[in-house]
C-alpha cells in the first residue's frame, strides 16, 4: 500500500547544487545495533547502487552488498565464510510503493574436503584450510570450498503476489551453483590473488531478462573510509573543519565479504519511471536467529517469521550511516528487523535528529550551532522519499534511490561529494564506492541545504579527515579493491 509523507519537503530542493542530501551520521554500518553484534556473519556493512562506469558497460547497474565487518586478513585458520543458516537478499522497488518487486536471494554452503595425510600409516585429517599453494584453475590443495546459489523472486515476499523463486544460472555451463573464492590467506598460499579471484566473476542469465548480467561474491578490501575511533570518542577529531585528508581510515586494514551484481537497467526499471530503490537484508532461520541474537521487545515484535521458510530478518541496510547514528538506541534492533514501508514509526529520528545537538554540545564553544528549523524536511527527502527532480518516488521508506537515466561519470570525472559537489551521478543518487558519504553527511547534517538564518553552521566544510575518491578503487567490475592478504605482515 502506498503511503504519503505528512511533511512538505523544503521548497528550494532544486537545481544542480540544491539537489543534495544524506543520512545523518558519521560512521559506517559495522556493528550498528546491539543484536547484530552477536551475529557478524549476517551484519550488512555497506550498500552501493550506481550506474556502471566501466568503459563499455553503459545501461548496466552495479549493486554491492557488503557483509561480515572488521575482517582481519590474518584471521585464520577458519577465515570468514558466510552463514549457511542465513538468506542474504538484495531487494529492489521499481514502482515507488516502498515494497520489493525484485528480490535476489543468496544461499551459501560450506563443504569440507577432509584432506588427510598419511602419518605413520594412519590417515589423519589436517587442521588447516589448505595444504599447498592455490592457483587459478587448481584448488586441489584447498580443504574447504564455499558454494552458493541465487534465486530471483518477483513480487512482495510477504504477500500472495510473490512468485515462485527462479534460479539464476551461469551462462558458461547453465549451472545454478557457483563457487566463492577462498579469502586472501596470504602470498604463499595464493601467489596471485587478483588472477585467482577473477575466475569467479560470472556471466549470469537472469530469469525474464533477455540480456546477461555479471556476478561476483567474495572477499574484498573494506571500501568504507572513516575516522571511526575518533568519531565515536565524542568526535575527537583534531580539526573537524580542517584538511579532508588529515587522518587515516580506521578500516584501512580490514576486509569484508562483498555480494555484487551487475544487471541491465532495462530489466530492473518499470515502464513508469527510471528510478529504482534498493536495500539489502539478511534473514536467519528461526532457530538460528533465536540462538544468536538478544533483541528488544520492539524488535521481537517486528521479527515475525517469514511464512515461506520460517526465517527472521536480522539485518537491513539501504542508505549508509542510518541505523548506527540516526535511529535511537532503543529502536536499533527493531529497525534492522523492519521493512521500508513501515518506516513512519522512525520518522522523528529524521525530522528531529539528535546528532546536530550533540555536535553543538561538543563544539559550541567554537561557534558550531545546530539548525533551528524543525521538522528537518531537508533530511526527509533523502531518508524517506528521494529528492524532487532527482530520484523522488511516490512511496515513503528508507531506501537507496537511483535514477538510472542519469549518465554515469568515469572515475576520473567523479566528485567524491556527489550531488553537493555538482555530480548528479553520485550520492544520494545511488552511491558509488568513491563517494565520501561521511563528509557529505556531516555537512548536510549541520544544514547544508538550509538557509543561513536557521542553519548558521550549514556552509562550514565539516570533515572527518579520512579521504576517499573513485581513484581509490578499480574502474571495472567488481570495482572494490583486492582484499588485504594475511601474509606477509604489513609494515
Protein Blocks (a to p, Z undefined) as FASTA:
>chain_A
ZZddfbdcdfklgcjklmgcddddfbdfehkbfklmmmmmlmcfbdcddddfbehighia
cddddehehiafklcfklpaddfkbccdddddfehnopafbdcddddddddekiacdeeh
iacddfbfbfbdcdehiaklpcbdcdddddddedjfkbmklccddddddfklopabdcdd
dddfbjklmmplmlmmmmmcccdddehiabdcdddddddddfbdcdfklmmnopiafblm
bcfklbccfklmcccddddddddfklmmcfkbccdcddddddddfklmmmmpccdfklmm
mmpccfklopacfbdcfbehklmmmbgfklmmmmmmmcfklmmmmmmmmmmcfklmmmmm
mmmmnopacdfbdcdfklmmmmmnopehilpcfbdcddddddfkbccddfklpcfklmmn
opakbcfehjafklcfklmmmmmmnopmpcfklmmmlmpccdehiacdfklpccbdehia
cdddfbdcdZZ
